Each structure stands twice: as C-alpha cells, then as structure tokens.
Amino acid sequence: MSLPEIHLVAAARPNLPKLAALWHALAEAAPICTPLLLHTGQHHDAAMFGDLLEDLGLPAPTMSLGVSGGGHAELTGRTMIAAEAAWRQRRPTMVVVAGDVDGALAAGLAARKLGIPLAHLEAGLRCDDRDMPEEINRRALDAISDLLWAPDHEVAMRLVADGYGAARVRAVGNAMVDTLLRHLPRARRRPLPQGLVPGGYGVVTLHRPANVDNPATLATMLEGLSAAARHLRLAWPLHPRTAARMRAFGCQPPTGVTMLPPLRYLDFLALMAGARLVATDSGGVQEEAAALGLPCLTLRPSTERPVTIAAGGNRLVTPQALARAVLDPPGRARSIPLWDGHAGVRMRAHLAEVLAA
C-alpha cells in the first residue's frame, strides 16, 4: 500500500528553512507519508532560491508552477490557477504551506477549494497592521487551514481563544530555529566577507514594501543607516527588491555601510553569527537573531514576533533612532520555550495522528 503524499509548498526564500525542518523530520524517521516539494516560483533565481535548496539539503522540487512577478492580485491569481491545475493531475492527501507570502496564500486557497486538507506552518502570527500584505495573507491562511502549527504556546492559546478548534491547533515550536541549529556548525566554518571581523560589525536587512517602496521613506532609512554606521560598521546583503527600488529612485548606498550581494543561507548565517547586532525589517531574521543571542533592532512600528521583544533581545526602532539604538542595543534574548530544534518532530507527530485517524 502506497504512503499518502504530502505536498510542501515553497513560494519564497523564507519558506524553505521552515519547510526544511518538517522535511528532515519526515525523512529521518519511520515513514508515515511521502513528502514532495512544490515550488510556486515566487522566488526563482539561484541567489534567492536555488542555492538555498543545496545549503539546506533539500531535493529539487518535484513540481514547479513557474509563477513569478506581477502585483499582489496578479501573482495570487495566476498561482491559484496553476496550483489547481497541478493538483487536478496529482492530488495530494494534504498540502502544507509555510509563512505568509502571496504564493503561500494562493496555494492554500487552491487546495481548500479542491477539498484538499491544509496545514499552515507558522500559524497565528499577528502584527495587527492591516496595511501589511503579509498580515492579510497570514490571517486568511489561518482561517482556511485544517491544521495550525504555532511557534509557541502563547500564539496557540490565542488561536484557540479566537475560535479555532483546539484539535486543529498545535504549539510545535519555531521551525526556522530547527534549521538554524542544524546548520550553524557548518556556517561557523565559512569565511566572513573581506574586511569584516567577528564582533566588529552589524548586519542590515531591508525589504518590506512599507520601508523601501516609497522614495521618501527609503531615503529616511538610508540616512538612518549612514548615521548608525558612524558608530558601528554595517554590512548589508542587498535584497533584489530593495536594489531595484534604489536604482529606480536614484538612491546612493549609505555612507559607511559595506554593501553585499544576496548571500547563500550558510553565508548569511555565518554573517549573523559573527555580528554584534542586527537591524532588520524581516520577521525571520528577528527569530534567527533571538536564537543566536544577537541583539536585534527591528525597523518597523510593530512585529508579529513579540515573543522576541518579551525575551529581551529585540526592540522596535525608527530609522531616526537607529544610531542611538546601536550605541545602546537590547541584550541577549532569554530562552524561548519550544524554540529548541524539535519543531519538525512535533509537526511530524501531529501529522501522524491526523493521518492515522
């Protein structure tokens, strides 16, 4: 008798480290299903996707939809159409989507409209900013998912309090941390970019539309980085989205900041592991910083990872306040329950229960 197929949907780069935790947990234990990767195409080049598969020890996707580019509605619509066509040809027992990007929502909608059970990895995150596309996506995915895998007990309890059935919700831990802990020893052996010494620099990441899509806002961000770099050298792996906006707006790189191309997963992990602090607008980087004990300055007015603030390792800052924050950063985050490298095992256990029912 063949095992049930579970399709793990990867749309954008941040999805892969989360899905990798579940993939390896399924691959390294007694088989309960056949996991297959499906790539929607939202991130598709080597720098943003292909090299990451190799670094994480994941196979090439079994199914590729090839959908990328366009605005939110266009990308979501074309991905839904492609996913529905793919699953009419090869119907899985369950679909797993990770995170909150447009491709994940599109795949989730397509699955549920076909009557395919859906699991949402990283369920329950909220920043309460309804203008953020990711906030809309994550709330919609939670609403349609059959299984809700939350990163901690507090988030799981909030989902239940919001009316999601307790049997659907499981606090599994942070899948991103599983992957970080798995690959950190390898990352630490990789060289830092030329001129950087451990503890002598901070890391910057910026890509959120609210921070980079408006010329005036982006200019303020760059001014804040220049001011902060007078106190601490900064290294900035430039996201392709941000690079495109800087070219379009005629922005010059901030003074005193070492500009880097997009980095492979292991190289970026090495960069963070050697840093003194990180300034970011990325939810995943906030999590990774907490796991590394790295002070984090979040360049946003809110965060869907408040647990990192409660743990003492993260602080919300404005670009105008960044220089002061670099001089007086938060401390090392306290240990966060369930962020222990076993989220994948807990997800597998929940899947086993559901598949056996």
C-alpha positions as CSV (number, residue, x, y, z in Angstrom):
1,M,0.0,0.0,0.0
2,S,1.5,3.4,-1.0
3,L,2.0,6.1,1.6
4,P,-0.1,9.3,1.4
5,E,1.5,12.2,-0.4
6,I,2.0,15.4,1.4
7,H,2.9,18.4,-0.7
8,L,5.1,21.0,1.0
9,V,4.6,24.4,-0.8
10,A,7.6,26.7,-1.1
11,A,6.9,30.1,-2.7
12,A,9.6,32.5,-1.5
13,R,13.0,32.1,0.1
14,P,11.9,32.4,3.7
15,N,9.6,29.4,3.3
16,L,12.4,26.9,2.7
17,P,14.1,26.9,6.1
18,K,10.7,26.3,7.8
19,L,9.7,23.5,5.4
20,A,13.2,22.0,5.8
21,A,12.5,21.3,9.5
22,L,9.5,19.2,8.6
23,W,11.1,17.6,5.6
24,H,14.1,16.3,7.6
25,A,11.9,15.2,10.4
26,L,9.9,13.1,8.0
27,A,12.9,11.8,6.1
28,E,14.8,10.8,9.3
29,A,12.1,8.7,11.0
30,A,9.9,5.8,10.1
31,P,7.9,6.8,7.0
32,I,4.3,8.0,7.6
33,C,3.9,9.8,4.2
34,T,5.7,10.7,1.0
35,P,6.7,14.4,1.2
36,L,7.2,16.3,-2.1
37,L,8.3,19.9,-2.6
38,L,6.1,22.1,-4.8
39,H,7.7,25.4,-5.9
40,T,5.3,28.1,-6.9
41,G,8.0,30.3,-8.5
42,Q,7.6,33.5,-6.5
43,H,11.3,33.5,-5.8
44,H,13.1,31.6,-8.5
45,D,16.7,32.7,-9.2
46,A,19.7,31.0,-7.8
47,A,20.5,33.7,-5.3
48,M,17.0,33.7,-3.8
49,F,16.0,30.0,-4.1
50,G,18.2,27.5,-5.9
51,D,21.3,27.8,-3.8
52,L,19.2,27.5,-0.7
53,L,18.0,24.1,-1.6
54,E,21.6,22.9,-1.7
55,D,22.5,24.5,1.6
56,L,19.5,23.0,3.4
57,G,20.0,19.5,2.0
58,L,16.6,19.6,0.2
59,P,15.9,17.9,-3.1
60,A,14.8,19.8,-6.2
61,P,11.1,20.4,-6.2
62,T,9.0,17.6,-7.7
63,M,6.5,20.1,-9.0
64,S,7.3,23.6,-10.2
65,L,4.5,26.1,-11.2
66,G,6.8,28.7,-12.6
67,V,4.7,31.7,-11.5
68,S,6.5,34.9,-10.6
69,G,6.2,38.6,-11.0
70,G,3.3,41.0,-11.1
71,G,1.3,42.7,-8.4
72,H,-0.3,41.0,-5.4
73,A,-3.6,40.2,-7.1
74,E,-2.0,39.0,-10.4
75,L,0.6,36.8,-8.6
76,T,-2.1,35.3,-6.3
77,G,-4.5,34.7,-9.1
78,R,-2.0,33.1,-11.5
79,T,-0.6,30.9,-8.7
80,M,-4.1,29.7,-7.7
81,I,-4.8,28.7,-11.3
82,A,-1.5,26.9,-11.7
83,A,-1.8,25.1,-8.4
84,E,-5.3,23.9,-9.1
85,A,-4.3,22.5,-12.4
86,A,-1.3,20.7,-10.9
87,W,-3.4,19.2,-8.1
88,R,-6.1,18.0,-10.5
89,Q,-3.3,16.0,-12.2
90,R,-1.6,14.8,-9.0
91,R,-3.8,15.2,-5.9
92,P,-2.1,15.0,-2.5
93,T,-3.5,13.8,0.8
94,M,-2.6,17.1,2.4
95,V,-0.9,20.4,1.5
96,V,1.5,22.2,3.8
97,V,2.1,26.0,3.3
98,A,4.6,28.0,5.3
99,G,4.6,31.7,6.2
100,D,2.6,34.5,4.7
101,V,3.7,35.4,1.2
102,D,1.3,35.7,-1.7
103,G,2.2,32.3,-3.2
104,A,1.5,30.6,0.1
105,L,-2.0,32.1,0.3
106,A,-2.7,31.3,-3.3
107,A,-1.7,27.6,-2.9
108,G,-3.7,27.4,0.3
109,L,-6.8,28.8,-1.4
110,A,-6.4,26.4,-4.3
111,A,-6.0,23.4,-2.1
112,R,-9.1,24.1,0.0
113,K,-11.3,24.9,-3.0
114,L,-10.3,21.4,-4.2
115,G,-11.2,19.9,-0.8
116,I,-7.6,19.1,0.0
117,P,-6.8,19.4,3.7
118,L,-4.4,22.2,4.5
119,A,-1.8,22.7,7.2
120,H,-0.3,26.2,8.0
121,L,3.2,26.1,9.3
122,E,3.9,29.3,11.4
123,A,0.2,29.9,12.2
124,G,-1.2,32.5,14.5
125,L,1.4,35.3,14.0
126,R,-0.1,38.8,14.2
127,C,1.3,42.3,14.0
128,D,-2.2,44.0,13.7
129,D,-1.1,46.1,10.8
130,R,-3.9,45.6,8.3
131,D,-1.9,47.6,5.6
132,M,0.8,44.9,5.5
133,P,0.1,42.4,2.8
134,E,1.7,39.6,4.9
135,E,-0.8,40.3,7.7
136,I,-3.7,39.8,5.4
137,N,-2.2,36.6,4.0
138,R,-1.4,35.0,7.4
139,R,-4.9,35.7,8.8
140,A,-6.6,34.3,5.6
141,L,-4.4,31.2,5.7
142,D,-5.3,30.6,9.4
143,A,-9.0,30.9,8.6
144,I,-8.9,28.2,5.9
145,S,-6.4,25.8,7.4
146,D,-7.3,22.4,8.9
147,L,-4.0,22.2,11.0
148,L,-2.5,25.3,12.6
149,W,1.1,24.9,13.7
150,A,2.0,27.7,16.1
151,P,5.5,28.7,17.1
152,D,4.8,28.9,20.8
153,H,2.2,28.2,23.5
154,E,1.0,31.8,23.7
155,V,0.2,32.0,20.0
156,A,-1.5,28.6,20.1
157,M,-3.7,29.8,23.1
158,R,-4.6,33.0,21.2
159,L,-5.7,30.9,18.2
160,V,-8.0,28.8,20.4
161,A,-9.3,31.9,22.1
162,D,-10.1,33.4,18.7
163,G,-12.3,30.4,17.9
164,Y,-10.1,27.9,16.2
165,G,-10.8,24.4,17.4
166,A,-8.2,23.1,19.9
167,A,-7.8,19.9,17.9
168,R,-6.7,22.0,14.9
169,V,-4.1,23.9,16.8
170,R,-0.7,22.6,18.0
171,A,2.2,24.5,19.5
172,V,5.1,22.9,17.7
173,G,7.9,25.5,18.2
174,N,9.9,27.5,15.7
175,A,10.8,25.6,12.5
176,M,13.3,28.3,11.5
177,V,15.3,27.6,14.7
178,D,15.4,23.9,13.8
179,T,17.1,24.7,10.6
180,L,19.5,27.3,12.2
181,L,20.6,24.9,14.9
182,R,21.1,22.1,12.3
183,H,23.4,24.2,10.1
184,L,25.1,26.5,12.5
185,P,28.2,24.4,12.9
186,R,28.8,24.4,9.1
187,A,28.1,28.1,8.9
188,R,30.6,29.0,11.5
189,R,33.3,27.4,9.4
190,R,32.6,29.7,6.5
191,P,34.7,32.9,6.0
192,L,33.3,36.3,6.6
193,P,33.3,38.8,3.7
194,Q,36.6,40.6,3.3
195,G,37.3,43.3,5.9
196,L,34.8,42.1,8.5
197,V,36.0,40.7,11.8
198,P,33.8,38.8,14.4
199,G,32.1,41.2,16.7
200,G,33.2,44.3,14.8
201,Y,30.1,44.9,12.6
202,G,26.3,44.9,12.5
203,V,24.1,43.3,9.9
204,V,21.3,45.1,8.0
205,T,18.4,43.6,6.0
206,L,15.6,45.7,4.5
207,H,12.9,44.5,2.0
208,R,9.4,45.3,3.3
209,P,7.3,47.4,0.9
210,A,6.5,49.9,3.7
211,N,10.2,50.6,4.1
212,V,11.5,50.5,0.5
213,D,8.7,51.2,-1.9
214,N,8.3,54.9,-1.1
215,P,11.2,57.2,-2.1
216,A,11.0,59.5,0.9
217,T,10.7,56.5,3.3
218,L,13.6,54.7,1.7
219,A,15.7,57.9,1.8
220,T,15.0,58.2,5.6
221,M,16.1,54.6,6.1
222,L,19.3,55.2,4.2
223,E,20.0,58.4,6.3
224,G,19.4,56.4,9.5
225,L,21.9,53.7,8.3
226,S,24.5,56.3,7.5
227,A,24.1,57.8,11.0
228,A,24.3,54.4,12.6
229,A,27.4,53.4,10.6
230,R,29.3,56.3,12.2
231,H,29.2,54.2,15.4
232,L,29.4,50.7,14.1
233,R,30.4,49.3,10.7
234,L,27.4,47.8,9.0
235,A,27.2,45.0,6.4
236,W,24.1,44.9,4.2
237,P,23.3,42.0,1.9
238,L,21.0,43.8,-0.5
239,H,17.7,42.2,-1.3
240,P,16.8,42.3,-5.1
241,R,13.6,44.2,-4.3
242,T,15.5,46.9,-2.4
243,A,18.2,47.1,-5.0
244,A,15.6,47.7,-7.7
245,R,14.0,50.4,-5.7
246,M,17.3,52.2,-5.0
247,R,18.1,52.2,-8.7
248,A,14.6,53.4,-9.6
249,F,14.8,56.2,-7.1
250,G,18.4,57.2,-7.8
251,C,19.5,56.4,-4.2
252,Q,23.2,56.2,-3.3
253,P,24.4,53.5,-0.9
254,P,24.5,54.8,2.7
255,T,27.9,56.1,3.9
256,G,30.0,53.6,5.9
257,V,27.9,50.6,5.0
258,T,29.5,47.5,3.3
259,M,27.1,46.6,0.5
260,L,27.0,42.9,-0.2
261,P,25.1,40.8,-2.9
262,P,22.3,38.4,-1.7
263,L,24.0,35.7,0.3
264,R,23.5,31.9,0.4
265,Y,21.8,30.7,3.5
266,L,25.0,29.4,5.1
267,D,27.0,32.6,4.3
268,F,24.2,34.8,5.7
269,L,24.0,32.6,8.8
270,A,27.8,33.0,9.2
271,L,27.5,36.7,8.8
272,M,24.9,36.9,11.6
273,A,26.7,34.5,13.9
274,G,29.8,36.8,13.8
275,A,27.9,40.1,14.2
276,R,27.5,42.4,17.2
277,L,23.8,43.2,16.3
278,V,21.3,43.2,13.5
279,A,19.0,45.9,12.2
280,T,16.2,44.4,10.1
281,D,12.6,44.5,8.9
282,S,12.4,40.7,8.4
283,G,10.4,38.5,10.7
284,G,12.6,35.5,10.1
285,V,15.8,37.5,10.9
286,Q,14.2,38.6,14.2
287,E,13.7,34.9,15.1
288,E,17.2,33.9,14.0
289,A,18.7,36.8,16.0
290,A,16.9,35.6,19.1
291,A,18.2,32.0,18.6
292,L,21.7,33.3,18.2
293,G,21.6,35.6,21.2
294,L,22.1,38.5,18.8
295,P,20.6,41.9,19.8
296,C,18.0,42.9,17.2
297,L,16.8,46.3,16.2
298,T,13.5,46.0,14.2
299,L,12.9,48.8,11.7
300,R,9.1,48.6,11.9
301,P,6.3,50.1,14.0
302,S,5.1,46.6,15.0
303,T,6.1,43.0,14.8
304,E,4.4,39.6,14.6
305,R,7.2,38.2,16.7
306,P,6.5,40.0,20.0
307,V,7.9,37.0,21.9
308,T,11.4,38.1,20.8
309,I,10.7,41.5,22.4
310,A,9.4,39.9,25.6
311,A,12.5,37.7,25.7
312,G,14.6,40.9,25.9
313,G,16.5,40.5,22.6
314,N,14.5,42.7,20.2
315,R,13.4,46.4,20.1
316,L,11.3,48.3,17.7
317,V,13.1,51.4,16.4
318,T,12.6,54.2,13.9
319,P,15.4,55.0,11.4
320,Q,15.9,58.3,13.1
321,A,16.6,56.5,16.4
322,L,18.8,53.8,14.9
323,A,22.1,55.4,15.7
324,R,21.2,55.8,19.3
325,A,20.0,52.2,19.5
326,V,23.3,50.9,18.0
327,L,25.0,52.6,21.0
328,D,22.6,51.1,23.4
329,P,21.2,47.9,21.9
330,P,18.9,45.3,23.7
331,G,20.6,42.4,25.4
332,R,20.7,38.7,24.7
333,A,17.3,37.1,24.3
334,R,16.3,34.8,27.1
335,S,15.5,31.2,26.1
336,I,12.1,30.9,24.4
337,P,10.1,27.7,25.1
338,L,9.8,25.3,22.2
339,W,12.5,27.1,20.2
340,D,14.7,24.1,20.8
341,G,15.3,22.4,17.4
342,H,12.4,19.9,17.7
343,A,9.6,21.7,15.9
344,G,9.9,19.3,12.9
345,V,9.5,16.3,15.2
346,R,6.3,17.8,16.8
347,M,4.9,18.6,13.3
348,R,5.5,15.0,12.2
349,A,3.8,13.7,15.4
350,H,0.7,15.8,14.7
351,L,0.7,14.7,11.1
352,A,0.9,11.0,12.2
353,E,-2.1,11.5,14.5
354,V,-4.1,13.0,11.7
355,L,-3.1,10.5,9.0
356,A,-3.9,7.6,11.4
357,A,-7.4,8.9,12.3
